[in-house]
């Protein structure tokens, strides 16, 4: 007896089973995949967290609260010691390794800066900045706790200013810089653990 369900012809293509529409986020009766939206909030969260870190680091040394009287506060009497001209402060020692958080345009990067030389008499310093794009040179001058610097990588350069301050017992460098096109960025650095 031959079974008529058995044939030696080509197999038929399997019928794809279409699931019944389920109510969900896209509405009742709409078929198809739900678009992948999970990465957008994550990127936004990372960007917001990075901005908050830079903001907190910046507020730690500079902000709306300063010891200088505002112009609208009216005349004040200056202490007698302020009337004399003080000798310029010795440059802060910035030699060594620093961990940097850099924000540039719309991105954040963690970099490493090593100041290899600083002339304590003139404040001139030099070193390197290592990042994902390569190793750049940094040079500049420290006057008291203020820095002016230039970072060079290849044909490009960025110039900026920064301040060294002690926050919670730890030295920090915070500042801003711009490139030749006028695009600006900010940096915050703490000493790298020994």
C-alpha positions, 0 to 999 in steps of 0.5 A: 500500500502506498501512502499518498502523503509520501512523495519524491517531489521537492519539499514545499517551502514551510509556511511562516507562522505570523503571530497574532498582534499583541497590544503593547507600546506601539498600539493595538494591532500594529505588527513589526519590531519595536524600534530599539530606543534603549541606547539613546537614554544611556548616551544622554545619561553618560553625557549628563553625568560627565557634564555634572562631574565637570561642573562639580569640579569647576564649582569646587574652585570657582563659582558665584561665591568669591571673596572679592566684593561685587561692584554693586556692593558699594565702596569698601575699605581695603585692608592696609596690607592690600595697599602694598605691592607684594612680590609675585607668588612662587609658581606652584609645583605641577610636576608629575602625573595627572589624570585629566577629564577633558570636554571638547565640543560634544565629547568627553575624554579621559587623558593622562598628563605628565609634566616632566620639567618645571623651572621654579624660578621662571615658571616655564614647564613642559611635558606630554598629554596622552590620549586615544588619538596620540601623545601631544606635547604641552608647554607653558608658564605657571605664575603663582597658581595660574597657568597658561599653556599650549598643547600640540599634536601634529600640526594642530595646537590648542591654547588655554589657561588654568588654575591650580587649587587645593580641593579637599586636600588634593591639588586640582587643575581646572581650565579652558582651551581653544583650538585654531578654529575657535572651538573651545573645551574644558579640562579638569585634572587631579594628581594620579595615584603614585 
